[in-house]
């Protein structure tokens, strides 16, 4: 692939910087950069201290459009008046949307992701129902799912993050001289440059899903060690061997659907599905009957609509969905 020419590094005005940031986000959206493009992008980021902030803002708008699209046509934002016609390349249309999207964020009914640039070793967290993406000072990015907390330490030769709770997607900037380490419960995950998600469960289990690249996971006692490549997922139970499986492409995409406000419930019981929704919403799905709790569900649903899921499940499984003060109760039909 032939890379586009590097962006000029002498941009002065805010509008020029925003335009360059929008172009980089549109270029990166949905694919990986080749080595020439990566070098050009790194050079652009380093050329001016304002570039990182502009890039983070452009990422926020881009994520907003992705999430709005995932929630359906009722949430689709109105494209800016200067958007290219429908026949133009997607990259040009997305670039125009990013540049014109700032005002749309304030007017939209869709909850938007919080984005920022992390420059210190402060903890970063989300509350229930929120998502947030941060760009670390060395170029890596972390997207936090609902009710999650990370504690980064980026200083000198040290690049490490503790996942204190919840779930996060890591986009690691390559640096052969400084491996990136994620500490989650009783394991450490070591990478050079890759893309993966980590989730901590209340029982101490850690789930690791690798989207791209190569990852090494090691238990704190050093007994268990495993290398995972893109498309593999591991469940790490404290004191047990690491269990790894390969996921088909469709399942891999669904595993990170939460970035766009979607939750994959395929193969879960109603009880498990209700527990998943409890991570995202204070609205409860109450299930008293043991046989009903064990019923299996399928499908991908909006993380922000537990009541809609409960009603759909009731319809497909022959149950009754009864409103209660703080949610819905599922009962045999």
N, C-alpha and C positions, 0 to 999 in steps of 0.2 A: 504494500500500500504506500502511496506517495503522500507524505504529510503536507498539510497546509503550511505556508510560510510562517515562521515564528511571529508572534505579535510584537509590534514595536515596543521598546522598553522606555520610551521617552514621553509617554502620555502625560499631559498636564492637567486637563480639565476633568471634573468629576463625571461629566457625561461621556467623555471618551473612555475613561476607566470603566464605567458601568457597561458601555458597549462591548469592550474587550472581555469583561467578565462574563457577560451574557453569551458571547461567542464561545468562550471556553466551556461553559456549562452545557450549551447546546451541542458542542462537539463531543463532549465526554458522555453525554446522556445515553445510556443503554449499551455502551461498549467500552472496551479498554483502550487506552492510548498505546500506540506503538512507541519504541524507544526514542525515536526522533521527536515525536510529539511530547513525550514525557519530559525530555530535556528542555524543549521550548516552553512548556508549561511551568516547570520549575524556575527557569530563567525569568519568566514574566512575573511570577510571585515574588521573587527576590528583588526585582528591579525597583519596587516602590512599596513602602509600608502600607499604602492605601489599597493595594491590589488584593490582599487577603480578605479585607473587610468587604470589598465589592464582590469578590467571588462568593463569600458566605451569604451575602444578601441575595445574589443571583440564584444560589442553590436553594434558598428558602422559597423563592417564587416558583422555581422549577418543581420543587416537592409539592407545593400547594396545587399546581396544575395536575400533577400526577395523582394526588390524593383525591382531588375533586372528580377527576375522570373515573377513578376506581369506584367512587360512591354512586355513580350513575348520572344520567342526563339531567336530572332535576338539580344537580349541584354544579353542572358545567358552567364555568365562568364565561362571561362575554369577552370575546377576544378584542384586543385593542383595534381602533379604527384603522390603523396603518398596517394591520397584518397582511402578509402576502396572500394572494388567492389560494384556494384549496389545492390547486395543481402544483404549487411550489414545493420544493423539497421540505421534508419534515424539520430538518435542522434550521432552515430559515424561518419557518413559521414558529418554531419553539423559541428561537432567538428573539423574534419580535414580541412574543407573548411575555418573555421574561422582562424585556425592557419596559413594556407597558403594563406590567402586572402589579406594580406597587400599589396603585390606587384600588385595584380590584381586591387586594387582600383585606383592606378595611371594610369593604362593602359586602364581602361574602359571608354566607351563613355557615360555611364549612369551617370547622376548627382547623387552624394551621399549625404546622410544626414550628417549634422555636429553634432558631439557628443562631449560633454565635461563634466567636473565635476565642478559644481557650488559650490563655497565655501564662497562667499560673497553675500551681498544683492544687487548685481548689476542687472540692467535690462538685460533681454535676449530677443533677437528679431530675426526675419527672414525677408528677403526681398521677394518681389514677386517671386514666383516659387521655393522657397527654403523650405526645412524642416530641423529641428534641434532637437536633443534630448539632454537634460542635466540631469545629476544625481545630486541631491542636497546632501549637506553634511550629512543629516540625513538618506539618503537611498532612498527617493522617487525619481521618475523620471518624467520629463515633456517632451513631444514631441510636438513641435510647428509646426503648419501647415503654409502655405504660409502667408506672410505679417502679422505676429503676434508678440505680445510683452507681456512678463510677467515680474513682478517685485516681486521677492521672498524676504521674511524676515524670516530667520531661525536663531534664536538666543535664548538661554535659553529654556524657556517653550513655546516660540512662534514658531509656524509653520503656515505661511500664505503666500499666493501668490495673487497678483492682476493681473488679466487678463486685460491689458490695451486695447488691440485690438486683433481681429482675433480669432483663434481657437487653442485649445491645448488638448492633451490627458494626463491625470494624472494617474500615477501608484503610489499609496500612500503606503508607508511603514507603517505597523501597529504599533501604539503606544498608548495604552489606556490612558496614562497619558498626552498625548499632541495631542489633536484633530488637524486635518489639515483643514484650512479654505481657500477657494478660493473666492475672491471678484471679481465679474463681473458685472459692471454696478450697477443696483439698488438691487442686491441680494448678499447674502453670502451663500456659499455652505460648509457645515460642514461634515467631514468624520473622521473615525478612521483608516481605511485601506481598500481601494477599488480601482476600476478602472473606470474612466468615462471621457467623453469629454465635454468641454464647448466651446460654440461659441457666440461671441458678434456680433450683426448686427448693421448697421449704424443707424437704427431707435430706438435703445435702447433695442430691444428684445434680450433675452438670451435663447439659446437652450442648454439643459443639457441632455446628454444621458449616462445612467449608464450601464456599461458592466458587472460589478461584484460588489457584496457587497451592502451596504446600504448607502444612501446619504440623508441628510436633507438640503433643500433649504429654505431660509427665506428672505423675502423682507426687505429692509433697514428700512421701517417704522414698521416692525413687524406684520403687518396685515395679510399677506399671508405666509403660511407655508405648506410645503409638504414633505413627506418622499417617496423616490424612491428606489426601489430595482433593481437588475440586470435585464435588458431587458426592462426597462421603459425609456421614453423620455418625457421631459417637455419643453414647450415653455412659457417663462415668459415675459409678456408684462408689462412695468411699469404702476402701478396703477390698474392692472387687476388681477383677480384670476389666479392661476397657472394651466395651462391645461396640463394634463398628459395622455399619451397613452402607451400601451404595444406594443412592436415591435416583429414581428416574428424573429427567429434566422437569417434568410437570410438578412433581412433588417438591423439588428443590425451589421452584418459583413460589409455590404455595407456602413454603416454610418461612419466607420473608415477606409474605403478603401484608403483614401488619404495618409495613412502611407506608402502604397505601390505604390503610384503614380496613383491611380485610383479615379474617380469621379462618383458618382451615380446620374444620371439624370432622373431616372424613375419618371414619372408623372409630370415633370416640363414642362412649356411652353418653346418655343424657346427663348423668352425674358429672362426668368429666367435662362435658361441654359447658354445664352450668358453672363449674369451677373456673374454666377458662374465661368466661364472661365476667366473673367476679373480679378478675384482674383489671378489667377495663371500665367497669361501671358499678355504681352503688345500687342500681336496680337489680333486685334478686330474682333468680329463677328457682322457685321452691318446688321440690319433688319429695313427697312423703313416702310414696309407695315403692318398696324395694324392687319390684319387678319393673316398674316404670323407669327407675334410675338406671337399670341395666340395659335398656333399649339402645340400639345403635343408631347413630345419625350419619348423614353424609352431606357434603356441600361446603361451600365457602360463603361466609356471611360478613356483614359489616360489623366491625368491632363496636360501633356506637349504637347498635340497635338490638339489645338482648331481648326486648319484648317482641320485635319482629321475628327473630329467630325462634322464640318459644312458640309463637302462633304458627309458624311454618312447620315446626316439628310436630306440633299437636295435630295439624291437618294431615301430615304424611303418616303419622303413627297411630291415628285413631284415638287421640287423647282429647281432653278438654283443657283449654287454657283460660283460667279464671283470674281476673284482675285482683290484686291485693294492694295494700297501701304503698308498699315499696317495690312493686314489681308484678310478678305473675306466678300463679301456681299451676303446675301440670298434674292432671289427675287422669285415671283411667276413664275412657269414654262411656 
